[in-house]
């Protein structure tokens, strides 16, 4: 259902940068973008990974569960972790859209 992706996030003095690495064996494709704050970071990652509807419905919880608890400078959010998080919400009957 969900693609195999990895989000490499760096926070710096000029904002938050995201590099998306996609691949089965290593990196087959790569894309980058910038975000201004945790909200736009959460929405952009969830929109890329799943859909805009899912992002709008779940970004606040994504911030709490992923972004707030990660190191300041650099971290990686595996797509598998996002998939498991969304699947867990579905299994608990929480709104995912």
Secondary structure, 3 states (H helix, E strand, C coil): CCCCEEEEEEEECCEEEEEEEECCCCCCEEEEEEECCHHHHHHHHHHHHCCHHHHHHHHHHHHHHHHCCCCCCEEEEEHHHHHHHHHHHHHCCCCCC
